[in-house]
């Protein structure tokens, strides 16, 4: 039986991944996080370790106990990139450098979740390619790029150890993964500004206008969490093929404007009734604060994932919205109704 430690195992991506691993039956999973409210399963092959990755000895113990470490942990809320940039840099780089060094020393396989944000403002017509596309980040004063810069530097550290040392690594670059249990609802189980899907769901649950940052003209390629998780499972299973590889995991077929996402999500929430979509346009600076910057479009090139993993994303935006709405209603509608 293969032992896997998942850093961030209580989060959105980590909780879905551990459930998928346990369903296979041949993995012993250790989930590490500060909270496990999103872990909806108990299993004899699951161990929960509560703690923060910067606690002394925690990472060393996880690496020692497991053959594979999957690092999903990150401070990846866009509202923090330009309001708490130092914390973002430390969480996404500084605190993970010891993990890389431990995996090198202990000769453990490391699968690291990076981000599509490392590509920055680059817009090649054919899609963002792992091995060819350059990175183009904004100026230092645009602190929104603190997250992408920290993630990119950790990728370069992993690559250096893999190419010039003996680190068995794979870097996964997720592209806008959405699904049940994503993020939080401000005022109920978190504070601040979550990512776009949770922002829209909060507005719908509370009967408010959906906020469209800069009019919602940005485009994103959304992938359903089940498709994403299946790709990661194949990364885990195909060690030789994925060693030293950087792999985009996304769905270029779901390339959608944010204002269109607002309309589609509102229609699903209204259960097909002809209900007008209430919207309000806000500037990026008003919504996220000074120093924010944005990307017009991100389309992944997934040829490498297709080739190495024999994988293809299948879930359309229309198919994924209903279970997402059902999940948010089940988790938050009673509290939202009580506060209205």
LUMMARTOR-238184 format. One record per residue (C-alpha): x, y, z; residue in three letters. Coordinates in steps of 0.1 Angstrom, whole numbers, plus 2048, in hexadecimal, padded with zeros to 3 digits. Layout:
XYZALA...
This chain:
800800800UNK80D8227F6UNK80E83D811UNK806860807UNK80888081BUNK7F289D80FUNK7FB8BF81BUNK7DC8D481BUNK7C78B481DUNK7AA8C782EUNK7A68E0812UNK7928E17F2UNK7AA8CE7DBUNK7B98B97F7UNK7988AC804UNK78D8A17E2UNK7AF8907DBUNK7AF87C7FBUNK78C8707F5UNK7968647D3UNK7B58537DFUNK7A28417FBUNK7888357E2UNK7A48227CFUNK7AB80D7EEUNK7D180A7EAUNK7DD82A7FAUNK7E483481EUNK7DD859821UNK7E987283AUNK7D7893837UNK7E88B1847UNK7D68D284DUNK7CB8EB867UNK7A68E1863UNK7938C4854UNK76F8D1851UNK7708C982CUNK77A8A5831UNK75989382DUNK767870832UNK77585984CUNK78983B842UNK7A0822853UNK7BC82C83AUNK7B9851842UNK7CD86385CUNK7C6887864UNK7E489C871UNK7D98BE87DUNK7F38D987BUNK8048F4867UNK8218ED84FUNK837906861UNK8348F4882UNK8568E588CUNK8598C1883UNK8388BE871UNK8468BB84DUNK8628A4858UNK84988C867UNK83288C849UNK850886831UNK85E86A847UNK83C858849UNK832859824UNK84084D803UNK83086A7EFUNK82888D7FAUNK80D8A17E8UNK80F8C67F0UNK7EE8D87EAUNK7F48F1806UNK7F39167FBUNK7E7938804UNK7D593D7E3UNK7B99567EAUNK7BC9737D0UNK7B198C7EAUNK7D09857FFUNK7EA9897E3UNK7EC9AF7E5UNK7DF9B3809UNK7F699981BUNK812994801UNK82D98B81BUNK81796F82AUNK80E963807UNK8339617FDUNK83C94E81DUNK81F93681BUNK82692D7F6UNK84C92D7F6UNK85E931817UNK84A91882BUNK84D8FE810UNK87390080AUNK8798E8827UNK8608CF817UNK8758CF7F7UNK8958CA80BUNK8868AE820UNK87A89B800UNK89D89F7F1UNK8AD891811UNK894875817UNK89186C7F2UNK86B8707F2UNK8558787D5UNK84689B7D5UNK8278A57C1UNK8238CA7C4UNK8048DE7BBUNK8108FF7ABUNK7F8916799UNK7F0922776UNK7F6945783UNK81C94077EUNK815948759UNK80B96B763UNK7FF982748UNK80C96D72BUNK7F2967710UNK7FF94F6F5UNK7E49486DBUNK7E89226DDUNK7E591F703UNK7FD91F720UNK81790471CUNK82C8F6739UNK84C8F4726UNK84A91170DUNK83592E71BUNK84994A72CUNK83E95974DUNK83597E74EUNK82C98D770UNK8229B0778UNK8399CA789UNK8429C77AEUNK8299E27B7UNK80D9CB7A9UNK80E9B57C8UNK7F499E7BAUNK81198B7AAUNK8209817CCUNK80E9607CAUNK8199577A7UNK83D9627AEUNK83F94D7CDUNK83192F7BBUNK84893379EUNK8679357B4UNK85D9157C5UNK8599047A3UNK87C90F79AUNK88A9017BBUNK8798DF7B4UNK8868DF790UNK8A98E779CUNK8A98CA7B5UNK89A8B379BUNK8B28BC77FUNK8D28C0794UNK8CB8AA7B2UNK8B588C7B7UNK8918987BEUNK8758847B0UNK85B8A07AAUNK83D8A8796UNK82E8CB794UNK8098CE78DUNK7FB8EF781UNK7D68F1787UNK7C0908772UNK7A1915784UNK7948F6795UNK7718F97A2UNK7598E27B4UNK7478DA7D5UNK7588E57F5UNK76B9017E4UNK77591F7FAUNK75F92E814UNK742946818UNK74C967829UNK73996D849UNK73194884EUNK75193384EUNK76B94C844UNK77497183FUNK782984822UNK77C97F7FDUNK77B95B7EFUNK7809527CBUNK76695B7B0UNK75093C7B3UNK74B9407D9UNK7469667D4UNK72A95F7BCUNK71A9447D1UNK71B95B7F0UNK7089767DCUNK6EE95D7D0UNK6E994E7F2UNK6E5971802UNK6D097F7E6UNK6EA9987DDUNK6F89A57BBUNK7149907ADUNK7359A57ADUNK7459A778BUNK7699B378FUNK7719CB772UNK7509BF762UNK75999A762UNK76A99C740UNK78698474BUNK78596173EUNK78F941751UNK79191C747UNK77E90A762UNK7848E576AUNK76E8D0781UNK77F8C27A0UNK77789E797UNK7898A1775UNK7A68B2786UNK7A98987A1UNK7A887C788UNK7C688C777UNK7D988E798UNK7D286A79FUNK7E286177EUNK800876787UNK8048627A7UNK801841795UNK818849778UNK83885278BUNK85184B770UNK83F85E755UNK83887C76CUNK85A87F77CUNK8698A2777UNK84B8AD764UNK8368CD766UNK8128C675DUNK7F58DD756UNK7D38CF762UNK7B68E3755UNK7998E373CUNK79E8FA71EUNK77B8F2712UNK76B904730UNK77B926727UNK76093E733UNK75C96373BUNK75696B760UNK73697D758UNK72A95F745UNK732949764UNK71D961778UNK6FF95C761UNK70293675FUNK706932785UNK6E994978BUNK6D3935773UNK6DC914784UNK6D69247A7UNK6B392F79BUNK6AB90C790UNK6A391676CUNK68B932776UNK68D952763UNK69D96777EUNK6B0987775UNK6D598577DUNK6DE9A1795UNK7019AE790UNK7179CA79BUNK7389D578AUNK7559DD7A1UNK7799E6799UNK7959CE7A2UNK7A49E87B9UNK7839ED7CBUNK77D9C87CFUNK7A19BB7D6UNK7B39DB7E0UNK7D19EE7D2UNK7EC9DA7C1UNK7D49C17B1UNK7DA9B778DUNK7C899E777UNK7CA987759UNK7B298973CUNK7B3964733UNK7C494373CUNK7C0925725UNK7D590672DUNK7E78F1714UNK7E08CE722UNK7F18B9707UNK80B8AD720UNK7F08A2739UNK7DF88F71CUNK7FF87E712UNK80E875734UNK7EE86D746UNK7D786072BUNK7BE879739UNK7A489172CUNK78C8A8740UNK7688A0739UNK7528B674FUNK7428D573EUNK73A8F5751UNK7158ED74EUNK71B8CA75EUNK72F8D777BUNK71A8F4787UNK6FC8E1794UNK7108CC7AEUNK7238EB7B8UNK7038FE7BFUNK6F48E07D2UNK7138DE7E8UNK7129037F1UNK6ED9027F8UNK6F18E480FUNK70E8F4822UNK704918824UNK6DF91F81BUNK6D291A83FUNK6EC93384DUNK6E694B830UNK6C094A835UNK6C595185AUNK6DA970853UNK6C397F839UNK
